[in-house]
Amino acid sequence: MHRTVKRALTRLSVLAIAVGAAVAGPAAPASAEGLTLNVDIGQVVRPATQVASGGLYGVDADKPTVDMLLPLNPTGFTQPAPGTQQLGNGATEPCCDSLDVGGNLISSGAQQFIRMPDIYPDFPYRWQGWGDWEDKVTTMVNDRLAETAMTNIRGWELWNEPDWTWDASAGSFNDGWTRTYNLVRSLDPVTPIVGPSWSYYGHDKMLDFMTHARDTGTLPDVIVWHELTDMDWNNFDEHVADFRAIENQLGVSHRPIAINEYNSRNQMDIPSVAVHWMAVFERYGAREAHRAYWFEAGTFDGLFTLDNRPTASYWVYRWYGAMTGNMVATTPNSWLDGMASYDSSRKIVNVVFGGDWGDNAVHVEGLGALGSSVDVRVLYTPGSGRNTHVASPTVVTDTTMAVSGGQITVPVDGMNAEGAYQLLITPAGGPTTSWQQVYEAENATVVNANTFGSGNASNGYYVGQIDNSGDMRSDSFVDFTVDVPDSRSYTMTIRYANGTGATSTHGLAYNGGAWSTVSYAPTAGWAQFATTSVTVDLHEGYNMIRLAKGSPYFGGGTGYAELDSITLS
């Protein structure tokens, strides 16, 4: 969280450059054109998991609603501590307690970090002494442990931006980290601990912290820092490479990277800037990233207006939320950048791009499976700011193009560097199915399990190690968000592997309903897949389906099974 009293932003926003502000900063687009963004759908980057679709203080208990969140396919949030007293950004009462919002997030398929120092009412925090802090930590952890149905807490964030909020009277931050870490671990040995949550990435302080954490046995499970400077997406690859080099130097195993605050105050409401951040987070290996909290809480950090209507930036995240299958390679050209996915089950290419002016193009290769001609549709959302409602994107192009050598080049004339664009490519006549029927497990919300690659898997990946039951912190399950056209019964075919040699089981529940049991007969081995089918009664629109080895209100599955996909028909 930040207030404008923090530190001056020294780089220029794209918007400021666009209107001709003369301030020193990185070179920016100046009526550039003739640029081409290259997309290769044959070069897989990773499964589509909406890495950048999260927020800090992004949700309240009922705002945005589950129905508003589901189309965005959110991944993770950072929310304030249980019992928070924090009055962020001019608020008159505390907001967004992690335990209060938990149900909203679970129903939306999202996980969350708990930011512990936001128990304090002030920012920067006012240190009240170690006795006070340790009492607060103990109460927070015990309050969370009492919520035995809360499955989506995947990290304690011990402190926030210690490089400028840590009180020197408490001693060094590194020693304070160790003391707090050990207290949390004594109370909760299961939930991951995340940090150090620097306000910006710096080599020396990260090396110092990681060395101390290694030597004291208090390494965080997830590494967190913030990316908040104008146009700092240009440096994210260097930050990741530097951190990985530190891990290697110290002999520390590589940890997931979470950027739980990204985007500057100046650039928060420029759709093309969100595209830049999404592209680098996908390209350079962040596990998750959360939009920064500069303004009003509970608006998904500006994706909704105060009266709960979509802004221009909302459509960028809506397009991003629709990405299924695999993320594929994109190569930027100057300031023109973007990210892309390919869903082989429906033969849909989805490219979200922007960042430069003029007459430019998107070149896509690897389209042989889509046929000799394809339908091409380009949409646009403007750079209108967080307080302006944008009811829908604008159609720029809707046409059919011939495919030559598996390639097409789509011209996009008169581009606006502040807005953002979506390019959808399907076989001529539309996708292979009118609605999504195949849902890959690796695209779903995977909790206390892991994703693996295999040529036997339907999309090249599957979810395994779904092994734990009996505790809401360690239960293993996969939550599928599905979108169906009608309220009725559907046959759900589960593609699974079971190498135990005996029948195993998972629990099945959907939309918060009662549990039933799914049985998996033995298969030829692990990652050797077969299918089984069950019937599910779903309502029109979005539904949440959970397959679990363990989950609250479920006694636990037997044996073990891996999940590749589900298909609704």
N, C-alpha and C positions, 0 to 999 in steps of 0.2 A: 504494500500500500504506500501511496505517496501523497504528499501535499506539495503545493507549489512553493512552500518555504524550503523545500529540500535543497537541491542544488540546481544551479542554472543549466538549462540545456544549451549546449554550445554548437550544435549542428542544426542546419536548416531543414525544415520540413519540405516535402515535395510540394505541398500547397503553397508555402511561402515562396519557394522558387518560382512556382508557376505564375505568381503575380508580380515577379520581378524584384523581390527583396534582394538587396545587395549585401549579403553576409557571407563570410568565408565558410566553406564547407566542401564536402565531396562534390564532384561534378554531377550534374543532374541533367535530365533530358531537356533539350532545347529545340523543339520542333524537329526532332529526329524522325526519319522515316526510311522505308526500304529495309526494315529489319525483319528477321525471320526467327520465330521460336521453333525449334526442332523437337519433335516428339517421336520416339521409337517404341511402339507398343510391344515389340518383341524383346525389349530389354527390361526385365522386371527389377524393380528396386526393393519392394517389400509388400506384404499384404496391406490392403487399404484399411486403415484403422483411425482415420481422422486425427492424426497426431496433434494438430494445432487447434482442435475444437474444444477448448476449455477456457475457464475464466477464474479470476480472483474476485471473490464476493459476487460471483455472477448470478447466483440464484438466491431467492428467499424461500420461505416455506411453501409459498403458493404462487410465486412470480419469478420468472415466467412459468406458466403452467406446464404440466407434462405434455399436453397436446402441442404446445408451442415449441418445446425442446426436442421432441422426438424427430422431426424432420431434419434437425441439425446433426443428429447422431453424435451428441457430445461424448467426449472421452473422459475428462477429469477436471476437477475444480479444486481450488484452495479456498477453504471457508474458515471463519474465525472459530476460536475455541468454544467448547461448551460453557455456557454462562457468560459469554462475551459481554464486555462493557464498552467495547471500542466504538467511538463515534467518528467514523471515517468520512472525510470529504464533506464536512458540514452537516452530517446527519444529526438529528435531535434525539434519536433513540437508537439503541443498538440494533443491529440487523444481522441476519443470515447465520445464526448459530449453527454449527456443523451438524449437531444432532437434530435440530429442528428441520433442516433442509434435507436430511438423509433420505426420507421417504420419497421426496420429489426426485432426487437424483437416482435412486435405485430404480424407480419406475421409468426413468429416461435412459437407463443403461450406463450411467456415469459413476465413476469413483471419485474420491476426494482425499486431499491432505487436510489435516487439522493444523491451523496456525496457532500455536500455543501462546505467544506473547500478546496476541490480540485479546486476551483476557483483560488487559489494562484498558482504561478508558481513553488514554491520550496517545497521540502519535506526534513526534517521537515518544517512545515509552518512558514512563517515569519510574525508575527503579526504586523499590521499597525495601530492599534488603533480601538476603538469601532466605531467611526464615519465611518471609512473605511469599517469595517466589516458589519455594519448595512446597509450601502449603497449597498454593494455587495449582501447581503441577499435579500434586497428589489428588486433589479434588477433580481436576479435569480428567485424569486417566480413570479414576474410579467411576465418574459419571458415564464415561464412554463404555466401560466394562459392564455397567448395569444395563446397557441397551443391547440385550442379547439377540435381538432380531436385526441389528444394524450390520449389514455385510459389506458395505462399500467404503469403509475407512482403510485406505491403503498407505497411510503414512502420518507420523507425528512430525511436524515441522517445528523444531525446537526453538528457533529464533528467526527473526526476519531482519535482513539487511544489517548484520552486526557491524559492518564496516563504518556505520555512522549512527546506529541506534544503541549500541552496547555501552553501558555506563561503566567507566573506568573504575569506579568505586567498588564494582563487583569483582575486580581482578581482571585478568586477561580473558578475552573471549574464548580462546582455545581451552583454558582451564574450566571456564564456565560451561562450555560445550560438554566436556567430559563429565563434570559433576551432574549436569542435567540429564545427559544420556544415561548414566548409571542409575539415576533415580527412576527414569521412565522404564528402563529395562527391568528394574527390580519389581515394578508394578505390573508391567506388560511385556513379557519376553517374546511376544509373537508379532505384534504390529511393526512394520518397517519404520525406520527412523530416517528422515530426509534432511538434507542441509548441504553446505552451510548457509545457503540463501544470500550470498553477496548481492549487493545492489548492482554490481557490474562485474564482469570477469576480469581478473588480474592474475598473472602467473605467480608472482611472488607470494601473495597472500594465500592462493590456493595450494601452492607447494608447502607452505608453512603449516597450513591447516591439515592437509592430508598426512604430512609427516607426523604431526602430533597425534592425530586420530589413529594412525597405524600403530604408533608406539604405545598408545594407551588402550588399544583394543576397542576403540569407539568409532570406527569407520561408519559413516552413514550407508544405508542400504541403497539409497537413491541420491544422486548428486544433483543439487539445485543451485542455480544462480539466475539472475535476472538480465534481460536484454531490453534496455529502456531508452537508449540513446537514438536520436533521429538517424535513420538509415543504417543502423548497426547490423542489419542483416548481411551487409557486405563482409562482416568480420566473424560471422558465426562459425564458418568452417574452420577458421584459424583457432577460435576458442576451443572447439571440440578436439582438434588435433593436438593442441597444447595440453589439454586435460588428459587425453589418452597417453601422451608422452609422460606426464607426471605419474600416472598409474604404473606405466611400464618401469619407470625409473625407481619407484618405490616397491616394486614387486607386488602390487595390489591388483586383484582381479578387476576387470572392467565392470563398472556399475552403470545402470541405466541413468540417462540424463533427462532431467525434467526442468524446463524453463517455465517457472510458475508465475512469472510476470513478463509479458513481452509487449512491445510497442510503446512509443513515446507519447506524451500528452499532446504534442503538436500534431502527431500523425494518426491519432487513434481512430479518426472517423473518415480516413481516406481508403476506400476499398482496395485500390491497387497496392497500397502499403501492406494490407493484410495478405495479399497474394504473395508479395515478396517474402514475408515471414513464413507463410505456409510452405513455399517452395524450398527454402533453405532448411527448415525443420525436417521436411520429408527427405531431402537430398542428403543431409549430413548426419542423420541418425538420432535425433531426439526421440525419446519414448513418448513424451507428451509435452504440451505447451499451453499455457493459460493466458488469456488476454488480461492486460493490466487493468487495475481498478483506479481510474483517474476521476471518475464522475459519480453517477448515481449507482448505488448497489441494486441488485435484483433486476438489472436490465440486460444481463449477459454482456456487461461492459459495453453498452451502446448498440447492441444488435437490435434492441427494441426501444421504442420511445417510452416516455414515462406513462403513457396511456396504453402500453402493450401492443404497439403496432410495429411492423418491420421497418427498419431503416435501410438505406442503400447497402450498407455493409452486411446486413442480414442475408442478402441474396448470394453474396460470395460464400458464406458459410452454409447456406442451403445447398448450393451447387456442390460444395466440398462434401457435405454430409451425404450426398447421393452417390459418392464414389464407392464402388464395390469391386470385388475381384482383387486385382493387384495394382499398386502404384507402378508406373512405368517411367522410363527415363525422359527427362526434358533437358534441353540445352539452351540456356538463355543467350540473348544477343543484346549487348549493351543493357539498357534498362527494361527491355522486354523479357518477362520471365513468367513462369507458371508451373503448375503441377498437373499430372494427368493420370487417369486410371483406365484399365481395360477389364471389362467383365466379359469373359469368354462364354458364359452361359447364355447371355442375351446378345452378345456381340455389340456392346456399347462402348465407345470411346468417349470419355468425358475429360475435357481440358478446361481448366480455369486459368486465365492469364490476364496480363495488363502491365502497365508501368511506363509506357512511352507514347509519344504523340505520332500523328501522321498516318500515312498509308503503309501498313505493315502486313505480315502474313504469318500463318501457322502451317508448318510443313509436317505431315504425319506419314510415317512409313510403318510397314509391317501389317498392312490392311488386307492381305491376300484372302484371309478367311471370311471377309465381309462381302466378297463378290466383285463383279466388274464395275458396279456403280454403287454409290452410297448416298444416303440422305445426309445433308449437312445443315445444321441450324446453329446460328450465332446469336447470343443474347447479351444484353448490356445493362449494367447498373451504374448510376452516376455517382459522383462524389459529393453527396448532398448534406452530409453531417448527421450527428446523432439525434437531433431534434426534428428531423424532417422525415415524414412517413413516405415510403416508396412502396406502393401497393403491389407492383409487379415489375419484373425486368422488361426491357424493350427488345423486340425482335429486330435484329440487324440483318440477318440473312436466313432464308429458308429455301433451300434448293437441292437439286440432285447433281452430283458430280461423277464423272468417269474416273475410275481407278486405273492407273498405269504403273505397272511394275510394283503393285502393292502400295502405291504412294499417291497422295494428293497434296496440293498446296492451296490453302484457303486464304484468299485476300480479305483483310479487314481494314477498310479505308476509313480515314478520318478518326483515328483512335484518339481518345482522351486519356492523358496520362494519370488522371486522378480516379477515373472510373475503372471498372473491371468487366471482364467478358467471360462467357462460357461458350465453348465449342462442343457440340454433340454430334457424333458420327455414328450412324447405324447402317445396316444393309438397306438398300432401296426398298421402301415399303415399311420400314420400321424394325424395331428389335425382334428377335426370334420369338419372344413371348410378350404379350401385352402388359404383363405385370411380372414383377420379380418372383420367381418360384424357387430358385436355388439360393441358399444362404450358407456361405462358407463359415465354418467355425472360427477360422483365424480372423475373419472380419468382425466377429461378434465381441461382446464384452467377456474377456477371459479372466477369471479370478482364481488365483492360487493354482494355476496350471501354466503350461508353456506351449509355445508354437514351434513346430519343427517343419523342415522341408522334406519332401519326398516326391519322387516321380510317380509314385502310386496314388498320390492324393489328387483330388479332382481339380484343384487350382494350384497344385504344387506345394501346398502347405496343409497341415492338420494340427489339432490341439491334442497334446498328450500330458501325462503326469497329472491327470485329474484324480488325485489320490486321497484327498483329506476330507474328513468328516468329524463332526462332534464339537466344533467351536466356531462361532460366527466370524472370528478373525481369520481362521485358517481353512474354512470350508472351501471345497473346490467345485466350481460350476462354470457353465457357459450360458450367458444370456443372449438370446437372439432377438433382435428387433425386426419384426416382419410387418409388411404392409400389404393387406389383401383387399380385393375389390368388393367383396360381399360378406355379409354376416351369414355364416353357415358352417357346416362340418367340412373339414379338409383332411385328406390323407397326408400324414407327415412321414416321409421316408427318411430314416436316419442312416447315414453312411458312417460306419464305425469299424474299429478293429479291436479284437480281444484276443490277446496272446496267452491267456492264463491256462487254457485247456479246459476250462469249465465255464458254465454260464455265469455272467456278471450282470449287475443291474445298476441303473441310475434312477433317481427320482425325476419326474416330469411335472411341472406346474406352469400355468400360463395366466397372465393378467391377475396375479395374486390369488388364484383359486386353489382348490384342493390338490393334494399330491396324488399321483398314481405312479406305477412302477413300469419302467421299460426294461425288458430283458434282452441281453446280447449273447447269442450263441457264440461259441469259440470260432475264431477265424484261423487262417493258416499261420498267423504270427502277428507281431506288432507291426503297424503300418501296412498290414495286409487286410484290405477293406472288404466288408460285406454290407448288406442292408437289412433293416427291419422296419416295419411300418406300424404306425398307430394312428388313431383318429383324434383330432383336436377340434374343438368348437371355438371359432374365432369371430370377433366382430369386425365390421367394415373399418378399414383404416389400419392404424398401427396397433400391434399386439406385442407383448413381451413373453417369450417362451424360455423357460429355464430347464436345462438338463444338468443334474447335480449328483456328484458323489456325496456331498454333504451340504445342507442348507438349514436355516431355522425352520422348525416345525416339520422336518423330515428326519426320519430315524437313521438315514444313511444307506448308501448303496452297498452292494456286495461285490467283491472282486474288483477288477479294474477294466476300463475301456477307454479307447481313444476316439475322438470325434473328428470327422472330415467335413461333413456338411449335413444340412437338412433340405429336403425338397417338399414343397407344398403342391398338392394337385387336387 
